[in-house]
Amino acid sequence: MKRFSIAFFALLLSGLSACRQPDVKLQAEVRTVDSLNKVLSSFSQQIELLPASNINTVLERARLQINSGYWDNNPAAIQSLHKAEEFLNGLETQLLDISQQLKNAQSEATEFVRSPYNYKVEQSRQVPFVFQLSELTSALGEQTDYLFSRYNAQVLLLETLEYDRAKSH
């Protein structure tokens, strides 16, 4: 009887540990997704810091420089101003697109964290989801950084040209 109890206990422990490993893995995936969700949230907050009114103000400044005629003899300045105008014209749409992608990714991440076992029903979906969310977070971060860097470059261009123009008068 004692032998049976030990064998049964060993079998029970091995069964529990086998069942527990996927839960440990799942908990790690939940923590990973929760962390990615926080990163996505920070990107959303960053996008909110650049309202359309700021973009439109900078766009108007670029148009004023283009239409002033002051830079007509400077093809590099005119070309840079036109590139700035082109970028600024599409920036709000690009930011809205990224913002929507961020909201969708955050929604999926929140749903995963709330009920990870729904994803476990089809376990083949679970790991790819975490990997895909990680890749998407990275891509959205790069896009957000690029757009903000480019926006700041356009602002710097305008400040430089406005300063140069004011200095010459």
N, C-alpha and C positions, 0 to 999 in steps of 0.2 A: 504494500500500500504506500509505503514511504517512497519507493522508487517511482510509482505512478504519480505521486504528488510533485516530485521534483521534475519529472519529465513534463508533466502538465504545466507547471510553473515556468519552466524553460521555454516551452512552446508558446505560452501566453506572452512572455517577455519578448520573444523574437517576433511574434505577431504584432505586438504593440510597437516595437521599435520600427518595424517595417512600415507600419501605418503612420508613425510619427515623422519619419524622414520627409515624406512629401509635405506634411504640414510645416515643418521647419523651412523647407524650400519655398513653400507658398508664402510663409511669413516674410522671408527675405525678399521675395518678389513684390509683396505688398509694400514693404518699406522702400524698395527701389522705386516703385511707381509713385508712392507718396512723395518721395524726394523730387522726382521728375515733375510732379504736379506743382510743387513749390517753385521750381525753376521756371516752369511755364507761367505761373502767376507773376513772377518777377518780370518776365518779358512783357506780359500784358500791362503791368504797371508802367513799365518804361514807355510803351507805346502811348499810353494815356498822357504822358508828360509832354507830348508834342501835339497840341490841338491844331485843328485845321486853320484857325485864325493865325497862328504863327507861320504856318506854311504859306498862307495867302499873303501875309505881310512881306515875307521874304521874296515871294514870286513878284509882287508889285514892285519891290525895290529893283529886282532884276529887269523888269520891263521898263522902268524909268531909266535905267542906265542904257538899255538898248535903244530906246526912243529918243534919248537926249541928243544923239548925233555926235557926242563928244568922242566916242570910241570908233567912229567910222574909219579913221586912218590907222586903226590898230586891229588888224584881222584876228590876232590871237585873242584879244580881249572880247571882240564881238563873238567869235566862235565859242569862247568859254561862257559868255553870257547866254548864248542860245542853248548851249548844252545844259546850263543851270536851269533855264526856263523849261526846257523839255523834261528834265528830271523832276523839278518841282511841280509841274503840271500833273504828273502821274503819281507823285508821292502819296497823296491822300488815299488814292485807290489801292496802292500797294500796301499801305499800313492797315487799311480796312480788311484787305484780304488776309494778311498775316494775323490780324486780330481775330478774325473768324476762325482761322485754322487753330489758333491758340485756344479759343473757347471750345471748339470741338474736341481737341486733344485733352483739355482740362476736364471736360464732361466725361469722356471715356475713362480717364485716369481716376476720377472721383468714383465713378461707378465700379471700377475694378477694386478700389480700396474698400468700398462699402460692402461689396459681395463678391469676393474673389472666387468663391466656390461655384458661382455661375460660369466662370471661365474654366473652372476645373472640369465641368461636365465634358468638355471637349479639350482634354489636356494638351493636345497638339496645338491648340490656339493660345495657350497660356504663355509659354516662353516666347513665341513669335510676337505676341502682343507687347511684352516687356521690351524686347529688342526693337520692335518697330517704334514704340513710343520713345525710346532712347534716341533712335536715329532721327525721328521727327523733331524732338526737342533740340537736338544739335543743329539740325537744318534751320529751324525757326530762329534759333539764337544767332546763327551766322547771318541770316537774312536781316534780322532786326539790327544787329551790329553794323552791317553794311549800310543799311538805309540811314541810320543815325550818323555814321561816319561821313557818308556822302552829303547828307543834309548840312552837317557842320562845315564841311569843305565848301559848300556853296555859300554859306553865311560868311565864311572867312574870305572867299573870293570877293563878295560884294563889299565887305568892310575894307578890303585892300583897295579895290577900285574907287570906292567912295572917298577914301582917305587920299588917294593919289589925285583924284579930281579936285578935292577941296584944297589940297596943298598947292596945286597949280594955279588956283585963282587968287 
